[in-house]
Each structure stands twice: as C-alpha cells, then as structure tokens.
C-alpha cells in the first residue's frame, strides 16, 4: 500500500548527482573506475569505465609475483565501458592485476588490485551483503560520507563476493512526472547516471571483490511495465544494469535466466553458482510478475499536483495492471522450475538465497513466509496454493526447507533482523548509509533479533560453520564509547 511517510522530492536526488564525491581511487576519465564481476574457477571480468575510444587491457599475475601476463586490447565503447575478460587462470588462486589505458594523452597505468578465482570445497572464504543504499534519499536515509565509510570497511575485509540486494539504483522518484507525460527528466541518460554514480562509490571495494547486484522494487526493472506508458522505463533500467555491471549470464559456471527481453537482451536477473562449500542463488520476482500489487515503487512519492493524487493512482493501476491480489507477485513458472532443479541437484554443504524481499513486497520476514507462493495460504489463513500455483508441488518456503537452505537474505525493510523458521534463517540486511541509524519497519517483525542501521554483513564460510557478523558503520561525529565504527554489533553461527 501507499506509505504516506515516504515523500521524496526528485530535486533532492538531482542535487545528489551534483555533489562532490568523497576521495576515492575510483575516478572518471582515464583513472580507475573498476567493477569486478562474473568470477569463475578460471576467469573474471574487469569492467572498466573510460573515455570513448580509449584502448584498455589488463596486466596480471599470481599474487606476490610479477604482472607478466596481459589480456587482449579492447577499445571502450561509445557509452564509455569496456569488459576485460581475464581468463586461463588457476582455480582457488589469488591474482594481482592492473588496467592499462592508452588514450589521446598517452599511456596510463591504473592502480594495482587483486581478485580470487573460485574457492574450492573445504576452504574458508567470506562474502558481504548490503541492502537499500537508496542514494536518492539524501538527508533522509542516505549519507554519501557514511556510505563511503561502509564500503571502506568492506575493502579492508576483502571478501571474495559482495551482494547488493536492491534499491541501490533507485529511479522511482522520477515516475510521477514521467507517468503524467513529462519525459524530459527520466531518460536513458538519467538512468545510466544513477548506475555510474553508484560505481564511483562501489569502486572503493569493487576492484578487488566481485559484485552481484540483485533487483529491488525501486529499480523499476519490471515486466509489468512492458507494453504500458511506462514501457521505456523498464527498458532503461534493464539496459543500464547490464551495461554498467557485469551481471551473470548462463554459461558453464553460472545457471540462470536464458530468456532475453527485446531492447535489453539477457537480464542476468536470477542466477546461481557454487563457491567453496556453498551454493548461491539470487531470485527476482520483478521481471516475472505480469501484474503487481499496489502502486509501483515511487508512485507513492507524489507531489500533490492536479489532477488529484488518488486519480493518478487509479490511472496508474489501470495502465500497469496493478491489483491488490498478493498472488500476483511471483517468481513465475520458469524461475520456479529452475530454482527447484538447482536446489535438488546441488550437494553443497550450505545453500544461500538472496532477493530483495519475500514476495517482492510487504514488510517482515517469517511473518510473510507462510503466505501466498511462499507458504501457500492467503492472509485469511486459507490454503490456495494448489489452485493458484498449479504444477508447482510445494510453496517456496517448504521447497527450501526440504532442500536444506541455510540462510535467506533479504533487504527492503531497512534494518538488521535475524529470524528462524523450520531451521532456515531469514536474515534482513541493514542499510549501509543511514546516518539516522534507524530500525525502520521494526513493527513488522513479531520475533527475532532486531538492530538498527547502518553497516553491512560479513559472512565467513568454513567447512565447520557459517559465521555472520553485523559490522556497524558510523560517521566520526556519531561515534561514542558504545558505538564504534567497524565494531561487530551482532554475531551468530550456523553449524
């Protein structure tokens, strides 16, 4: 439902785009702006931003050795991107690398960074998780300086992998004007800039840790927008995501969504892979729900202009097939079949699932896990699963319970919350940049361990256990004897 507490003015986000960024090794032009992605047992993609026409290649070698090898030379495209594939690598091995740029100003060497190929079973490794950085909410839920400090903590920890669980590339605050016919602001370039600006922060740690973005509701990358007046918005978002981040596509290492979308290509929206003793699965309901429940994303961010807002919402619901039926939120038949096969065929010791939120909407964790396609019951407690999901066999939570899922990570609620249901941990992840340090939506959690923002989760996986640490981040002026930047606020293990 429309949350009247969240009114975000588009001009605030435009003001953010013009703000100077904190000092960082990530620069524009010929400097380093690097995101690692699609790591495998023998390769990694070094995704670079550079001026159009710049020739780029990478020099690399095993860590502590020389950078004796190099990739082929690529020319950055007209959107300023180049995806450098470093392949032919050894598994379970650490490498150093640097990017070399050749442009009109001559040759320039980037900083030296590192990465690791797939960890083998039996070895210990770590990964990180964040949710809802919401850079459009500056002054309300987002501090650029605090976000930079959080990502510096991640850089110091150097996890192999890092998962961003959505609402990190928010464009929904631009929807009301677009919906009412003003196309001047919400353009492909605007959406591209949202992704580029995130890179300028994520580059603080993404040059040595592989990133995996997961769609949230505020990205507006949704199937329900296709064929409506908002059609181009979904295409803008899908293009920007795959253009500026090396998301996983199905191959010999990753499984995932094989169906392209016209105007975008492959989405890389849901995917799975193994690393060490763990199976990683990312889910996405947004590209697979042909109808949605309640107004989408930022349609609750109206400006109160004429016509009356209620009339705009009614028009929006009609044009985007929005309903009040929670069964309309779904991962879809194809993704369900893929998920079931992926879980059943994996013998990984640990299984982790990542998504923006259970059902893609609503608030809470296990409070929603018994309902609709997750649990099979409607909100009146009546079993409707067999009728509403014919051929599925089991709702999502029982499917994950029977196949030994260890932790389900979700975002959307802007707080730290650890709950457990049938032996599965439901872990809501904190916002990494909230300098108000709130526990938003606390009232939606009827049980569990709840802590406020800000920070990220560092998860260490070993053969003996999974250790989850909530690493807190504070601005210097907000530290005290009981609140220290980089402290571990909460830890638990899963044997």
N, C-alpha and C positions, 0 to 999 in steps of 0.2 A: 504494500500500500504506500501511497504518497506520504513521506515523512516530512512534516512541515518544519521540523527543526533544522533541516538541511537546505539552506538557501545560499547558493554560491554564485556570486556575480561574475560573469565572464571577464569583466575588465580586470578582476584580481589576477586571473590566470595570464592575461595578456601582459600585465605588469610583471609577473614572474618571468616571462620569456625575455624581458629586457634586463633582468637583474644580473649583476656580475656574479660569476661562479666562484666558489672557494678555490684556492690554489690547488692545482692538481696536475699530475703528469699527463692527463688527457687534455689535448689541445685540438684546435681546429687546424685547417690547412695541412701543412706537411708534418705537423707534430703527431705524436701518438694519440690515436683515438681507436682503441682496440677492444674488441669483444671476442672472447673465445667461445666456440660452440661446436656441437656435434662431435665430441670426443669419442673415440673408439679404442680398440685394442692396438690399432696401428696407425691412427691418424687423428688430426684435429683441424678445425677450420679457424684461421686467424682472420677475423672480419675487420677491415680497416676502413676508416673514413679519410679521404684525401682529396685534394683538388682534382677536378675533372681532367683526365689525360695524364695524371701522374703515373709513372711506372713504379710498381712496387714488387718486392719479393722479400722472402724471409730467409735469414741465415739461422741455422740451428745445429745443435749437437747435444749429446748426453750431458746432463748436469755435471759441472765441475770440469768438463772437458772444453775443447775449443768449438767454435761455431764453424765447423769445417764443411758442413753441407748447406745447400741452398735450394730453394724451390724455383720453379719457373717464374718468369717475369710476367706480371699482369698489368694492364692499364686500367686505372679506375674509371668507372662508367660515368655517364652523364649525371647520375644522382650522387656522385662522389663516393661510391662504395667499391670495395674490392674484396672478394672472398678468397684468401690464400689458403690452399689445401697443403698441409704438411703431412705427407704420408710415407709409407715404407718404414714405419717406426717399430720399435720393440714394445711388446706389451709390458705393463706393470713397470714402467720406466719413467724417470723424471728427465725432462729436457729443458735446456735453455734456448732462447731464441731472441731475435730482434728483427724488426722490419726496416728495410732499406727503401728510401724514397728517392726517385730521380724525377725532378721537375725542371721548370724553367730556371730555377735558382741553383741548379746543380744537384749533387748527391747529398742526402742527409741520412744519418743513422739514427734510428729510434733507440729508446732505452731497452736494456736487456731485461727480459721477463722469463717466466718459466711455466710449464704445464706438466701434467702427468697423464700417461695413457692408462687404459682400463686396469684397475687394481684386480689382481687375481683372487680367487677364493682362498679364504684362510688368512688374508692380510687385513690389517686395520686401516681404515680411511675415515674421512669426515666430509660432511656436506652441510650447507647452510640453507635456511629458509627465511623469507620475509613475506609480508603481505601488505598491500594497500599503502604504498608510499604517498599516493594522492598529491602529486605536485601542483595540481590546480587549486588546492585548498590552503594556500599560503596564508599564514597567520591564524588559521582555524584548526588545522590538523597537520600542518607541514611546515617545517623549518629547513631551508636548504643547508644551513650550517650543521644542524643535528643529523640530517641525512648523510652528509659527508663524513661526520664523525662515526656514524654507524658503519658505513662502508669501509672506513679505515680500520675498524676493528676486524671486519671480515678479511681485509687484505693482510692484516697481521696474523690471523689464524690460518690463512691459506688452505681452505677446504678444497677438495677436488672439484666439487659441484656446488651450484647455488641455484635455488628455485625461487622464482618470484611469482606469487600466487594471485596476481591480477590487481586491477585498479592502480596500475603503475603507469599507464598510458591513457589517462582519462581524457575523453573528449566530450562527455555527455553534457557538460555545462554549456556547450555551444548549440545543443539540439533545439531549444525553443525557437530561437531566431531562424534557424535553418528550416524547421518544420513550418513556420509561418511565411516562408518564401524568401527570406534574406539569405542568399547563397554566398555573400561576399566574404564571410569570415571562415566558415567551416569548409575549407578547400583541401585538396590533397597536400598542398604545401604546408598548411597549418598542422595537419595530422603528422606529416613527416617531421615537422619541427618538434612535436611532442616526443617522438621516439628519439630524435637526435639529441634533444636536451637531456633525456634520461641517460643516454650513452655517456654524456660528459660527466655524469656522476658515477655511473656504474664502471666507467673506465678506471676508477680508483682501485678496483679489485678484479674487474672482469678480464684484465690482461693476463692473469695467472690462474683464474678459476673459471671453469666453463659455466655459462649461464643458460638457464632454461626458463623462459617466460611462459606463464600459463594465463589464458584469457580470463578476465573478470567482466562484470556487467558494465562497468564504465568505459571499457574499451569500445563498446558498441560493435564488436565483430560478431554479427548475429545473422542467422539465416532468416529470421522473421522480418528483417528489414528489406530483404531482396524482393523486388517487384512492387515496392511501395514508393512513396515520395522520398523516403529515406534510403533508397537503394544504394546510392553512391556513397553514403556514409559507411556502410559495411564494407564496400569495396576499398575505400580509402584506408580503413583500419587494417583490413587483411593484407593489402599491398605493403603498407608501412612496416608491419610486423615482420614479414618475410624479407623485406628489402634491407632492414637495418639490424636484424638479429638473425644469426644462423640457426634457425629452429630445426629440429629433427624431422627428416622425411623418411619414409620407409626404405630400408636397404638391408644389407646382410647383417647389420648390427642393431638397427632400430626397427621396431614394428610400429604401425600407426595408421593414420588416415590415408587411404590410397586415392580418394576421390577429389579431383581438382574442382575449383569453383571458377566459372568464367569471369575473366577480368582479374583474377588473382593467381590461379594455379593451385598447387598443393598448399594446404593450410598449415600443416605441422601443428595442428591444434591438440590432438591427442596422440600419445606415443608411449612406448615402453622400451626399456633396456635393462641389462644387468650390469652391476658394478660391484666387484668384491663378492660378498655373501648376500647381496641384496638385489631384489627386483624393484625397479622404479616404474610407476605408472602415473601418467598425467591424464586427467579426464577433462572434457569440455562439453557442457550442455548447450552453450550459446549458439554454436554453428549447427545444432541438430534439433532445436526446438522450432518448429514452424509457426507456433503460436507462443505467446508469452503471457505470464500472469502479471497483471497490474502495469501501470505506465513504465516504460523502459528507463533505466539509468537516470539521466539528468532531466527527464520530463517532470521531475519533482523540483526543478530549480527555476520555476517561472519568475517572470519579472512583474507580474500583475498587470500587464498591459491589456488593452482591448483587442479582441473580444475577451470576455471573462475567462479566467483560467479554467474553470470547470468545462466550458465549451471546448477549449483547446484540448483538454484531456480526453473528452468524448470523441473528438475528431481523431486524435492520435490513436485511441484504442480501436476505432473502426478501421483506420488505414493500415495499422500494423498488426491487426488480428490479435490484439491484446484482450485477454479474458481474465476472469477471476478463478479459473479452474487450475489448481496446482498440479493436476495430472498433465497439463500441457507443457510443463517443464521436464525435459527428458534428455538423456544422452543418445536416444534413438536406437533403433534395432541393430544397425550395423556396428555401432560402437559397443553396444552391449555384447553382441556375439564375439567381437574382438576381445573385449575385457574378459569374458568367461574363458575363452580359449587361452589367453595369455596367463591368467591365474592358474588354470588347471595344468598347463604344460610346463610351468616353472617349478623347479625343485629348490629354488633359492631359500636360504635359511630365514631371511627376513623379506617382507613384502611391504613396500610403502606406496601409498596412493596420495596424489596431490590434485587439488582442484580449488577453484575459488570459493565454493561453498556447497554444502549438501543441498541438493535440489537446484542450485544456482541462484536461489533467492531465499527470503525469510531470514530469521535470526536464530541463533542457537546451534548446538552440536547434536548430542544424542537426543535432544528434545525433538528433532526432526527425523531421526534415523529410523523410526518405526512407521513413518508416514509415506504415502504415495509410492513412487517407484523405488524408494529406499527401503521401506518397510512393509508396504502392501495395504496399509489401512488409510482411510480418509480421516479428516480431522474429527469426524463423529465416532471414530473407532470401528468403522465398518470395513470389512475386507472387500476390496475392489480389485485387487491385483490381477487375478486371472482374467477378468473382463477387460481391464484397461491396458494390460501388457500381455496379450495372448502370445504364447510360444516362448516366453522368456524363461519360465521354470521357477526362478527364485528372484525376489527383490534384491537390490544391490547389497544391503547390509548382510542378509543371510548368505549371499554368494561370497562375500568377502570373509565372513566368519568361517564358512566351510573350507575355504582355501587359504586360511592361515595368514590373513593380512595382519601386519604388526601395528602400524600407525596410519591413520588417515589425517593428512594435514589439510587444513582449510584456512581461508582468510575471511574477508568481508565484514567481520564483526569488530575489528579494530581493538583487539585486546589479546592477552595471553589466557588461554583456558585449556586445562587438561581434564578430560573426562574419559571414562571407560565404559564400554558396553559389550558384553559377551566376549571379553578377552581382547577386544580391539580398542586401542587408544584413539580417541578423537582429540586432535590437537589443533586448537585455533591459534594462529600465529600473530605476533604483535606487529603494530605499525612501526617502521624504523625511523620515523621523522617527526613524531608528535611531541612538540615541546610543551604541551599542556599536560602530558603524562596521564591521560585519562584511561579508564576502563570502559569504553563505550559499549552500550548494549549489554551491560552486566546483568540487567534484569531478565534477559532471555535465557540465562544459564541457571538451571534449578539445582545443579550439583557441580562438583568438581573443584579444582584449584584454580582460582582466578587472580590474575595480576594485571596491573595497568601497563601502558606503553612507557618507554619506547625501547627498541632493540631488535635483535634477531635471534633465531635458534641455531645453535651449532650442535650437530648430531654426529657422534662418533660411533662407527660400526666396527665391531670386532667379532670374532667367532663366538666369544662368550656372552656378549650382551650388546644392546644398543643404549648409549648414554645420550640423553637430551639435556642440553644446557641452555637456559634462557640468559643471554648476555645483554645486560642493560646498557643503554647509552644516555648520556646527559650532556647538556651544554655546560661549559665551565661554571657559569654563574648559578647553575642549579645543583651543583654537587654539594654534598654535606657529609658529615661523618657516617650517616646511614645510607647515603646514596652516592655511589662512586661510579664514574664512567668505566665501563669494561667489567664491572662486577658480575658474578654469576648469581642471579636473583633466585633461580629455581633449578633444580636438577632432579632427574629421575632416570631409572634404568629399566629396560625390558630384557629379561634374561632369554 
